[in-house]
Amino acid sequence: MSTSFTLADALRIVLAFDPNYDGLARKSRDLTLDLLRHTSSPFSRHQFEPGHITCTAVVLHPSEARVLLMHHHRLRRWLLPGGHVEPADPSLAYTAAREAHEETAIAIAPDFAPVLVGLDVHGIPPKKSEPFHLHHDLIWLFRAETDRISETDEAPEVVWAARADWDRLQVAESIRNSIQRAG
């Protein structure tokens, strides 16, 4: 897979991430560093042993204390928008922003510099052409330009969720920790 960024760029980004108190993020950081150091195609969606890099977006509402969540069509749970690295992506943060836009039609504020706020390694169930594998997810912070969002085939439900909504939506601990790290 040919990308505009290098393996060294990815290693630098992951090494610079400080999980602080978050044991889940610390373990995910270690697993992601191993993936980057010891596999031949960490950005390829076709590398299943032990998995591959994906990128996710924590998108903050432009004026309220809310974050964008989507109900994933296949996993049937509330998640942050995100997905696989594509060969034309110029950076890993761009991957997260592109996927968020594709899945929810969100407009990311162009003047907001993305920041890595989380790492989460999680299992993906098998499907027809893919075995069970791990997503080594880099979670990037963005701000939305407007509050307009849309449902898509991949995200049949999208919401701006306040912290008070997290329990009802059963937001995973790793997502909560990443949002809280965003400040």
VMD Tcl script that draws the C-alpha trace (Angstrom):
set ca {
  {0.00 0.00 0.00}
  {1.47 3.34 -1.01}
  {0.60 6.35 1.13}
  {1.81 9.93 1.41}
  {3.01 9.37 4.96}
  {5.60 6.87 6.13}
  {5.84 4.15 8.70}
  {8.26 6.44 10.57}
  {5.53 9.13 10.67}
  {3.08 6.66 12.20}
  {5.62 5.45 14.75}
  {6.41 9.04 15.75}
  {2.69 9.82 16.21}
  {2.00 6.72 18.32}
  {5.18 7.12 20.39}
  {4.25 10.74 21.18}
  {0.80 9.76 22.46}
  {0.62 9.81 26.29}
  {-2.17 7.57 27.60}
  {-1.57 8.88 31.13}
  {-4.03 7.14 33.52}
  {-5.82 5.17 30.79}
  {-4.76 1.52 30.98}
  {-6.81 0.57 27.89}
  {-5.08 3.22 25.79}
  {-1.67 2.23 27.20}
  {-2.19 -1.41 26.18}
  {-3.52 -0.30 22.77}
  {-0.45 1.92 22.32}
  {1.88 -1.03 23.02}
  {-0.04 -3.32 20.63}
  {-0.05 -0.65 17.92}
  {3.68 -0.06 18.28}
  {4.24 -3.81 17.90}
  {2.04 -3.83 14.79}
  {3.98 -0.93 13.25}
  {7.39 -2.39 14.14}
  {6.81 -6.03 13.23}
  {4.38 -6.32 10.32}
  {4.86 -5.73 6.63}
  {1.61 -3.90 5.76}
  {0.15 -2.20 8.85}
  {-1.97 0.22 6.76}
  {-3.48 -2.45 4.51}
  {-7.06 -3.43 5.22}
  {-6.06 -6.90 3.94}
  {-3.49 -7.58 6.68}
  {-5.44 -9.64 9.19}
  {-2.58 -11.06 11.28}
  {-2.55 -9.34 13.74}
  {-4.69 -6.63 12.13}
  {-4.24 -3.16 10.67}
  {-4.37 0.55 11.40}
  {-7.71 2.35 11.24}
  {-8.50 5.98 12.07}
  {-11.48 7.42 13.90}
  {-12.76 10.95 14.52}
  {-13.94 12.57 17.73}
  {-15.84 15.46 16.13}
  {-16.84 18.21 18.53}
  {-20.03 20.18 17.92}
  {-19.21 23.73 16.76}
  {-20.95 25.44 19.70}
  {-22.26 22.91 22.24}
  {-20.68 20.30 24.52}
  {-21.59 17.42 22.20}
  {-19.75 14.86 20.10}
  {-20.75 13.17 16.86}
  {-21.74 9.51 17.17}
  {-23.08 7.09 14.59}
  {-24.90 3.80 14.91}
  {-22.75 1.36 12.95}
  {-24.76 -0.67 10.42}
  {-22.86 -3.93 10.86}
  {-21.63 -3.80 14.45}
  {-24.99 -2.44 15.66}
  {-23.56 -0.12 18.28}
  {-22.87 3.57 18.77}
  {-19.37 4.46 17.65}
  {-17.28 7.35 16.48}
  {-17.08 7.65 12.68}
  {-13.95 6.19 11.15}
  {-12.44 3.51 9.00}
  {-9.61 2.20 6.86}
  {-6.55 3.98 5.52}
  {-6.68 4.51 1.73}
  {-3.57 4.72 -0.49}
  {-4.31 8.35 -1.45}
  {-4.68 9.60 2.14}
  {-1.99 12.22 2.83}
  {-2.01 11.61 6.61}
  {-3.58 9.44 9.27}
  {-5.57 12.40 10.60}
  {-6.89 12.93 7.07}
  {-8.10 9.31 7.05}
  {-10.22 9.98 10.14}
  {-11.65 13.23 8.72}
  {-12.39 11.63 5.34}
  {-14.16 8.68 6.94}
  {-16.20 10.97 9.21}
  {-17.33 12.97 6.19}
  {-18.15 9.84 4.14}
  {-20.17 8.30 6.97}
  {-22.02 11.36 8.30}
  {-21.53 14.18 5.73}
  {-19.96 16.29 8.49}
  {-17.94 19.35 7.47}
  {-14.73 19.49 9.50}
  {-13.54 22.99 10.45}
  {-10.50 23.59 8.20}
  {-8.69 25.80 10.75}
  {-8.79 23.21 13.56}
  {-5.53 21.24 13.86}
  {-6.26 17.55 14.52}
  {-4.81 15.99 17.67}
  {-4.42 12.31 18.54}
  {-6.61 11.80 21.64}
  {-6.81 8.03 21.83}
  {-5.71 4.59 20.75}
  {-7.99 1.59 20.84}
  {-7.29 -1.95 19.65}
  {-10.50 -3.94 19.28}
  {-11.75 -7.05 17.55}
  {-13.80 -7.04 14.36}
  {-16.11 -10.01 13.76}
  {-15.57 -12.13 10.66}
  {-17.58 -11.54 7.51}
  {-17.70 -13.29 4.13}
  {-14.30 -12.25 2.84}
  {-12.54 -11.37 6.12}
  {-11.57 -13.40 9.17}
  {-11.80 -12.07 12.71}
  {-9.06 -9.44 13.05}
  {-8.01 -6.43 15.08}
  {-8.40 -2.75 14.28}
  {-5.59 -0.69 15.75}
  {-7.56 2.53 15.89}
  {-5.95 5.98 16.08}
  {-8.56 8.39 17.44}
  {-8.23 11.99 16.22}
  {-9.91 15.15 17.54}
  {-11.65 17.60 15.18}
  {-14.24 20.37 15.43}
  {-17.22 20.53 13.10}
  {-17.68 23.60 10.92}
  {-21.50 23.36 11.24}
  {-23.91 21.10 13.09}
  {-25.30 19.55 9.86}
  {-25.01 15.77 9.73}
  {-26.70 13.13 7.57}
  {-27.51 9.47 7.77}
  {-25.79 7.16 5.27}
  {-25.82 3.46 4.43}
  {-22.92 2.95 6.85}
  {-24.46 5.14 9.54}
  {-28.24 4.75 9.52}
  {-28.44 6.91 12.65}
  {-26.23 9.86 13.57}
  {-26.52 12.11 16.61}
  {-24.81 14.91 18.47}
  {-24.48 13.27 21.89}
  {-23.96 15.06 25.19}
  {-22.17 13.34 28.07}
  {-25.57 12.66 29.65}
  {-26.42 10.46 26.61}
  {-23.42 8.13 26.87}
  {-24.97 5.56 29.22}
  {-28.20 5.33 27.20}
  {-26.18 4.89 23.98}
  {-23.81 2.42 25.69}
  {-20.71 4.34 24.57}
  {-17.60 2.20 25.08}
  {-15.09 3.14 27.76}
  {-12.30 3.68 25.21}
  {-14.46 6.20 23.35}
  {-15.43 7.97 26.59}
  {-11.77 8.19 27.63}
  {-10.77 9.63 24.23}
  {-13.53 12.26 24.38}
  {-12.56 13.21 27.92}
  {-8.88 13.44 26.91}
  {-9.98 15.90 24.23}
  {-10.81 18.31 27.03}
}
mol new
graphics top color blue
foreach p $ca { graphics top sphere $p radius 0.5 }
foreach p [lrange $ca 0 end-1] q [lrange $ca 1 end] { graphics top cylinder $p $q radius 0.2 }
display resetview
